């Protein structure tokens, strides 16, 4: 018996010693513990920095642009700085997506959708989705007209809401206007701004994005923990957020199915249902359709809506910038119409302000996580297959050597000496790069410009004297979200 106990201790000891070892030529990083990896180091740093992207930035400053950690059994490599990030985006073996419990729970515990998928399945679904969305008008003149019409609806809604000097909650005020453009493509119709059910669904989406960070959190690393700590692990909040959303999307699909072909609105859902009936490719299914709609529903609102709300915050905190935006809009647009997309080239200061909002807010500080699909040699390092690769866009946006004073909100950094807009395309990558570049980039850019320019042209923002200025510190999560804030809106004409 004693011999068995001794042998057991020896085996356990050897396992723990081996588990301390890093893979050969793995990127530098803190020493990890057996079984749990660096989880305690990250927990300690979270209490210091408050945000996950700041933890990764701390590691960047300490270990360099390519650094590695382990959380649980999963390896993570964080890419920071322009050169490492651009190289990573252009490395084919890093174009995979993580395949863990957190990433599957939102799509019926399967690898579905287009956001967290890869390989031939992803390629087929992405190509088809882009083809249909373009046929529906994405990236074309008629879609820009849809956004311009939606801007008018948005202004009228805010005018009604603010008619008697009422305070308007602005944290998620752009959710439905932003979603409406995409939903016109996806389902063939738009939502009313006072649709309470939809507003509740969107609030759940925002809450879902706050539960975990881009690593998938403790739930992704130790899925069994959901049975012991269903709320604190994030499992129950995720489930509670997705159940009504699944039901809502299923209703939309069922409504389309029950209509005769001649009655169906021209939409992505309609086209996808036809492809399910006609295609022999196994990737087309009802569950995949729901999963893609979920991807569109979430990705189509979260980042654009948050960016616009942050933008209003920054205008309130930087009244000189706000005044210059109003002055340029008045000079170029006048007081008899709202901006259209063709005005963009004549509004360089507005363009510069939007770029600075994207840079300064860091709404998606890590983009979307990547995964190595094979053992990969990257510079002098060897990164094992299935390593999660986090790309710190925050490190680009807050590069002191490049931007000089990155913590200052200064739109002029996007203008040259002649007042012309500069894109800074080598350093400024809010929509990513390479094969996994945001597929809705053109729609997002058009929406950001038109919603921001129209809102700013239409309204003067007032913070009542008895209310403090909005707190620009964001809420952490998969994306950064603005804290709740209210405004009075006064029409400018």
Beta strands, then each sheet from edge to edge (+ up, - down):
strand 1: 66-71
strand 2: 74-79
strand 3: 168-169
strand 4: 370-371
strand 5: 376-378
strand 6: 381-383
strand 7: 388-391
strand 8: 459-462
strand 9: 486-491
sheet 1: 1+ 2- 7- 4+
sheet 2: 3+ 9- 8+
sheet 3: 5+ 6-
end
